[in-house]
Amino acid sequence: MKVYLVKLDWSTEDSNDVEITVCGTYEKAYEKFKELIADEMNPQNSWAGEIEWDNDVPKDDKIEFDFLDRRNDTDETECYWMITDTWNYGVHTFISIEIKEVL
């Protein structure tokens, strides 16, 4: 049996946390993954939302960004959305889907 972990690992200069959501289907996990990214893009919720973006890529050279999305509607891919302030490595947001086999 598979379970799908949606992990939000974030840190700012004054706080940090990790939140894990366990989903029974990939579709629910992917929906949560996309929801978390949308929340992070909101400037009222996250430092990442305050960044200027151009075609879903940060315009700021000091921001490191890496994104791997699912390839198609039937592919159960481990996805991630990672953004880090390279001038302050303590500031980051990592969102991922991890697929785990449960015995």
Secondary structure in CASP SS format (residue, H / E / C, confidence):
PFRMAT SS
TARGET T0000
AUTHOR 0000-0000-0000
METHOD secondary structure of the structure
MODEL  1
M C 1.00
K E 1.00
V E 1.00
Y E 1.00
L E 1.00
V E 1.00
K E 1.00
L E 1.00
D E 1.00
W E 1.00
S E 1.00
T C 1.00
E C 1.00
D C 1.00
S C 1.00
N E 1.00
D E 1.00
V E 1.00
E E 1.00
I E 1.00
T E 1.00
V E 1.00
C E 1.00
G C 1.00
T C 1.00
Y H 1.00
E H 1.00
K H 1.00
A H 1.00
Y H 1.00
E H 1.00
K H 1.00
F H 1.00
K H 1.00
E H 1.00
L H 1.00
I H 1.00
A H 1.00
D H 1.00
E H 1.00
M C 1.00
N C 1.00
P C 1.00
Q C 1.00
N C 1.00
S C 1.00
W H 1.00
A H 1.00
G H 1.00
E H 1.00
I C 1.00
E C 1.00
W E 1.00
D E 1.00
N C 1.00
D C 1.00
V E 1.00
P E 1.00
K C 1.00
D C 1.00
D C 1.00
K C 1.00
I E 1.00
E E 1.00
F E 1.00
D E 1.00
F E 1.00
L E 1.00
D C 1.00
R C 1.00
R C 1.00
N C 1.00
D C 1.00
T C 1.00
D C 1.00
E C 1.00
T C 1.00
E C 1.00
C C 1.00
Y E 1.00
W E 1.00
M E 1.00
I E 1.00
T E 1.00
D E 1.00
T C 1.00
W C 1.00
N C 1.00
Y C 1.00
G C 1.00
V C 1.00
H E 1.00
T E 1.00
F E 1.00
I E 1.00
S E 1.00
I E 1.00
E E 1.00
I E 1.00
K E 1.00
E E 1.00
V C 1.00
L C 1.00
END
